Amino acid sequence: MKAFMDETFLLNTKTAQDLYSKYADMRKIPVLDYHCHINPQEICEDRKFENISQLWLGGDHYKWRQMRTNGVDEKYITGDAPDHEKFLQWAATLPKLIGNPLYHWSHLELRYYFGYQGNLNADTAEEVWNLCNKKLQESGSSVRGLIKQSNVRLICTTDDPVDSLIWHEKIKEDPTFDVQVLPAFRPDRAMNAEKADFTDYIKKLAESSGVAVKDFASLKEALRTRMDHIASHGCSVSDHGLEYVMYVPATDEEVDAAFTKALQKEALTDTELQQYKTAFMLFLAGEYHKRDWVMQLHYGAKRDNNSYMFDRLGPDTGFDCINDHTPSAQLADFLNALAAKDTIPRTIVYSLNPTDDAAIGSVIGCFQGGGIKNRIQQGSAWWFNDHFTGMTNQMKSLASLSALGNFVGMLTDSRSFLSYTRHDYFRRILCNMIGDWVENGEYPYEEKILGEIIRGISYYNAVEYFRFDLQKV
């Protein structure tokens, strides 16, 4: 019997263990977090957390969802219960999560940041509470300290076009912190014309850009202006949260009519909405190509399913699920429309539905080229899929249909400053999978090539793909 989560955790062969130790260990190979949802203000102000509940449970809908599943009252999840009581409820929930990645993530974090080698449960909760809270008062356990401990070299946050980016400016001007924190462009609110706050948002966009937005042409001008602003702060990455990648082409007149109708707070038909969103995405993809930005497309989520809880708590509180309406034909048509004008930017495609892996792999293979390694990437398994099975299946599908050796690897997609251990989790799974192939005689043991593949997927491929200015390690 192997010890729980020892140095060989998830590394089931000698080859996997050697590859991980030499070429994937986070202490040796840095982390590039090219997509996350952490708050740049907390980095700027170097926030110190008073206790482990604030750090672990504040805003973490992954944990909230499992606590509800375990019958914990909402008072101890998002309610007004004391932090200590919330932690005790989480500690009592965790042992029930056998086979769930949260069990592994939580213990990786306890080991990596707090030096705790035991198992968190109701019986050990007080011990862990006291240990973590004591550690959090040390100088190296502030937000910046946690980032530095994690060997992170660069972070891309998620930023709306109307954001001032004041916190990014202050971080950049601070000579005491050498981790790059760059904004990423997330213009979803300007696309979602079906939302109740759409017209109010367009007014904010007009104010921030100085462009009177009255038609689709002026909307595009306002977005270009805000792209110039975010680019001046180092942005070269966009991200889109889509229901699916749609392609319903329309004339300029039809798109303009749909946008004008939305500005007048009139409900759009499904066709009008799809035509507007298609035109919106085609325009931005062309801009990204022109500016040499990377476009990320996250889709396949059905959001805010529990309307009663949404009304109480708002979005991103644990009530989303996988959507099975993710038509690959429209993804192909969208990319084809860009290819016709030679305006495909470097693009990363993520679907929340794991059954889309093969479809994505086959579609992106139609549009590679331009002298760029995997110009269009399939993104890593995320959200409901960032566990052993999901990551393994995604990488095996990618390997089968594309070039795994060019994969840009893992991202946190998180709001937590402890989530960098997910990169370690991912790297162990990667080394285990490749180690199995080698030991099964499916790939030769050529250490130099294997090392390059693993170092690349862990860090260097993303540096090259995103064209970030980072020193070699």
SULMOZI-V806825 format. One record per backbone hydrogen bond with DSSP energy under -0.5 kcal/mol. CO is the residue of the C=O (numbers start at 1). NH is the residue of the N-H. E is the energy in kcal/mol with one decimal. If there is no record, write none. Layout:
CO,NH,E
CO,NH,E
This chain:
3,6,-0.9
6,9,-1.9
8,11,-2.6
10,12,-0.8
13,17,-2.2
14,18,-2.4
15,19,-2.6
16,20,-2.5
17,21,-2.4
18,22,-2.2
19,23,-2.5
20,24,-2.1
20,25,-1.7
25,28,-2.2
25,29,-3.0
28,30,-0.6
31,33,-0.5
31,153,-2.7
31,154,-0.9
32,34,-1.1
33,156,-2.5
35,413,-2.4
38,40,-0.6
39,42,-0.8
39,43,-1.1
40,44,-2.8
41,45,-2.8
42,47,-2.2
43,46,-0.7
47,143,-2.2
51,55,-1.3
52,56,-3.0
53,57,-2.7
53,58,-1.1
57,59,-0.7
57,60,-1.0
59,61,-1.2
60,64,-2.1
61,65,-2.1
62,66,-1.4
63,67,-2.4
64,68,-2.2
65,69,-2.0
66,70,-1.6
67,72,-2.5
68,71,-2.0
73,76,-2.0
74,77,-1.6
74,78,-1.6
74,79,-1.8
75,81,-1.7
82,86,-2.0
83,87,-2.3
84,88,-2.0
85,89,-1.8
86,90,-2.0
87,91,-2.9
88,92,-1.9
89,93,-1.3
90,94,-2.4
91,95,-0.7
93,96,-1.7
94,97,-2.2
97,100,-2.2
100,103,-1.6
100,104,-0.9
101,105,-3.5
102,106,-2.3
103,107,-1.6
104,108,-2.7
105,109,-2.5
106,110,-2.1
107,111,-2.0
108,112,-2.9
109,113,-2.4
109,114,-0.7
110,114,-0.9
110,116,-2.3
111,115,-0.9
115,117,-0.6
121,125,-0.9
124,128,-2.4
125,129,-2.9
126,130,-2.5
127,131,-2.3
128,132,-2.8
129,133,-2.1
130,134,-1.9
131,135,-2.2
132,136,-2.5
133,137,-0.6
134,137,-0.9
135,138,-1.7
138,141,-1.8
139,142,-0.9
142,146,-2.7
143,147,-2.0
144,148,-2.5
145,149,-2.7
146,150,-1.4
147,152,-1.6
148,151,-1.8
151,31,-2.4
153,180,-1.8
154,33,-2.5
155,157,-0.6
155,182,-3.0
156,36,-1.1
157,159,-0.5
159,186,-2.8
160,163,-1.8
165,169,-1.9
166,170,-2.0
167,171,-2.2
168,172,-2.3
169,173,-1.7
170,174,-0.6
171,174,-1.1
173,175,-0.8
174,177,-1.2
180,155,-2.4
182,157,-2.3
184,159,-2.8
185,239,-2.7
187,190,-1.2
187,191,-0.7
188,191,-1.3
188,192,-2.0
191,193,-2.2
192,195,-1.7
195,198,-1.5
197,201,-2.3
198,202,-2.4
199,203,-1.7
200,204,-1.6
201,205,-2.6
202,206,-2.3
203,207,-2.4
204,208,-2.7
205,209,-1.9
206,210,-1.9
206,211,-0.9
211,213,-0.8
212,214,-0.9
215,219,-1.9
216,220,-2.3
217,221,-1.7
218,222,-2.4
219,223,-2.4
220,224,-2.4
221,225,-2.1
222,226,-2.1
223,227,-2.3
224,228,-2.3
225,229,-1.7
226,230,-2.5
227,231,-2.5
228,232,-1.7
230,233,-1.1
230,235,-1.8
231,234,-2.0
236,294,-2.3
237,185,-2.4
238,296,-0.8
240,242,-0.8
240,298,-3.0
242,300,-0.6
242,301,-0.6
243,300,-1.2
244,246,-1.0
251,255,-2.3
252,256,-2.6
253,257,-2.2
254,258,-2.1
255,259,-2.4
256,260,-2.6
257,261,-2.1
258,262,-2.1
259,263,-2.3
260,264,-1.3
261,266,-2.3
262,265,-1.8
269,273,-2.6
270,274,-2.3
271,275,-2.5
272,276,-2.5
273,277,-2.6
274,278,-2.3
275,279,-2.3
276,280,-2.5
277,281,-2.4
278,282,-2.5
279,283,-2.3
280,284,-2.2
281,285,-2.7
282,286,-1.9
283,287,-1.9
284,288,-2.9
285,289,-2.3
286,290,-2.1
287,291,-2.3
288,292,-0.9
288,293,-2.7
289,292,-0.6
293,346,-0.6
294,238,-2.9
294,296,-0.5
295,348,-2.7
296,240,-1.6
296,298,-0.6
297,299,-0.6
297,350,-2.9
298,242,-3.4
299,352,-2.5
300,323,-3.1
301,303,-0.6
302,321,-2.4
305,307,-1.1
306,310,-2.7
307,311,-2.3
308,312,-1.0
309,313,-3.1
310,314,-2.3
319,305,-2.8
321,302,-3.0
324,326,-1.1
327,331,-1.2
328,332,-2.5
329,333,-2.2
330,334,-2.6
331,335,-2.3
332,336,-2.3
333,337,-2.1
334,338,-1.5
335,339,-2.8
336,340,-2.1
337,341,-0.5
338,341,-1.1
338,343,-2.3
339,342,-1.3
343,345,-0.6
346,295,-3.0
347,377,-3.1
348,297,-2.9
348,350,-0.5
349,379,-3.0
350,299,-2.1
352,354,-0.8
353,356,-2.2
354,357,-1.5
356,360,-2.9
357,361,-2.5
358,362,-2.2
359,363,-2.5
360,364,-2.8
361,365,-1.0
363,366,-1.8
364,367,-1.5
365,368,-0.5
369,372,-1.1
372,369,-0.5
372,375,-1.1
375,347,-1.9
375,377,-0.6
377,349,-2.8
377,379,-0.6
382,384,-0.5
382,385,-1.6
383,386,-0.8
385,387,-2.1
387,391,-3.2
388,392,-2.2
389,393,-2.7
390,394,-2.3
391,395,-2.4
392,396,-2.5
393,397,-2.4
394,398,-2.5
395,399,-2.8
396,400,-2.0
397,401,-1.8
398,402,-2.6
402,404,-0.6
403,406,-2.1
404,407,-1.9
409,380,-0.5
414,37,-3.0
416,419,-0.9
418,421,-1.2
419,422,-2.1
420,423,-1.6
420,424,-0.7
421,425,-2.4
422,426,-2.6
423,427,-2.6
424,428,-2.3
425,429,-1.9
426,430,-2.7
427,431,-2.6
428,432,-2.4
429,433,-2.4
430,434,-2.4
431,435,-2.7
432,436,-2.1
433,437,-1.9
434,438,-2.3
435,439,-2.7
436,440,-1.9
437,442,-2.9
437,443,-0.9
438,441,-1.7
444,446,-1.9
445,447,-0.7
446,450,-2.7
447,451,-3.1
448,452,-2.0
449,453,-2.3
450,454,-2.5
451,455,-2.7
452,456,-2.2
453,457,-2.6
454,458,-2.3
455,459,-1.9
455,460,-1.7
456,461,-2.7
456,462,-0.6
459,463,-1.6
460,464,-2.4
461,465,-3.1
462,466,-2.7
463,467,-0.9
463,468,-1.3
468,470,-1.3
